[in-house]
Amino acid sequence: MTQKQYWWFFKGFDVRDNKVWSRSFKDYNLEDLAKRYPTPLYFTHGKRIEDRTRLIREAFAKNYTGEVEINYAVKANYCPQILDLIALLGLGADVVSPNEAVLTEQRGIPKNRIMFTGTSVSKDDLEQLVKFGNYKINIDSISQLKKLGEHRDEWNIHGLNLSIRLNPSVGAGHNPDVITAGIRNDDGVPIKFGIEQEKIAAVFKTARDYGFHPDTLHIHIGSGWLGNDVHSFKIALHNTLEVMKELSGHGFSNLNLDVGGGPGIRYRESQESFPFDTYAKIISEELSRSGVKIQKLITEPGRSLVGDSTVLLTRVNTVEEKNGILHAFTDASMGTLIRPKLYHAYHEIINISNPDGQPNIYAVDGNVCETGDTFTQDKPREIPEIREGDILGILDAGAYGDVMSSPYCLRGRANILMEHRGKLIQCSKGVEDLSQILHRFNAGVRLEK
Ligand SMILES: Cc1ncc(COP(=O)(O)O)c(C=O)c1O
């Protein structure tokens, strides 16, 4: 019998005998996996992260002749074993908090390949990062630079190498809240990141006056943009190169250029995969056109490396019609994966237990007490027949998934497994139980009667 070809096969799946299989983990099918291990369960294909790394490297090797460094954006997924894999792949890291810096280094990414880009950074953060950690800092606000300058002697950081984050005036992203350049996002929210173009030269000079060595100009325009937004990136890059020209007039030349992260992934069938070849070519062409010479090109992909490596497996507790809509209630929630609720983000949902079943229209809901706790939001959709006890797979949950989760309603955070070289790695201690959730509370302290 010929099997139906599903558009999501390229993410590492196969369908055989009405069961969904992972192409790189062959011990048993994904329904059996979800029956052996507690759900909700994030299952990551390490192989997919390797493939994505190779794809990005090859795009640059083909289209750009200079030195390129790929620094994984740890915020996308800090699961320790994913960081191990990132280290094995020889990638560096972009980190956003002192804790991310420390964990990243603990998992084997060399200190000189870690750069911190933070927002609302305190003196204590800086002390931890620069004095004790000796991590490279990307200056996002002038106040950070001043704090470093004021503590230069005390922290013994003369000659510190720095990166400076520019707001290149044009942003892009899958949702207004993840657009990080420009003046305001599409909802009118003022952009808090980076330093405006007209202030950059003064900031570089101030850094030099403090005796620091600003050697990198950084931008990050936003997250989750695809081919149709590459033109925004191109304009942002053009603006950045104009700033680099201005900087060379002040004696800052041969800088590193860090273009940040942001390339998106194909969440929907109707979308196209991110054109990494075009992206690398645009960077190469814009650099040639501008005549700006750079030392090293740095990119900071997060989502595009890990996003489609992971499926969230969740069991269906109840299937019931309410107000004429068929609801499939699962053992996951907006606490497990908040993207649909937070960004109205679309995640493909497949029936792992019955991929060839007769499709019907379903709302797929969670197990906490909000109407918005649904993975299909306002658009119930066609999914192969769902029965109570079935395992559903919510695709593309590898980036900004588990790391944004919460134990709302005392529903524990999900179980995490990963495939690496065909072997199963248990990355978490199962689904969080009550005592694990309560760990940070002094539950033993009781109020007097
Ligand atoms: C400075 C910086 N670099 C890289 C990234 C990674 O973005 P993405 O996961 O979209 O590639 C982010 C995400 O917000 C970021 O703030």
The ligand as a Gaussian input file, in Angstrom:
#p B3LYP/6-31G(d) Opt

LIG

0 1
 C       21.148000      38.988000      20.601000
 C       20.427000      37.802000      20.072000
 N       21.074000      36.953000      19.268000
 C       20.469000      35.845000      18.768000
 C       19.157000      35.557000      19.069000
 C       18.545000      34.308000      18.517000
 O       17.462000      34.541000      17.708000
 P       16.829000      33.337000      16.889000
 O       16.497000      32.265000      17.828000
 O       15.645000      33.924000      16.241000
 O       17.852000      32.910000      15.876000
 C       18.435000      36.426000      19.895000
 C       17.024000      36.133000      20.214000
 O       16.274000      36.898000      20.717000
 C       19.093000      37.567000      20.425000
 O       18.450000      38.408000      21.239000

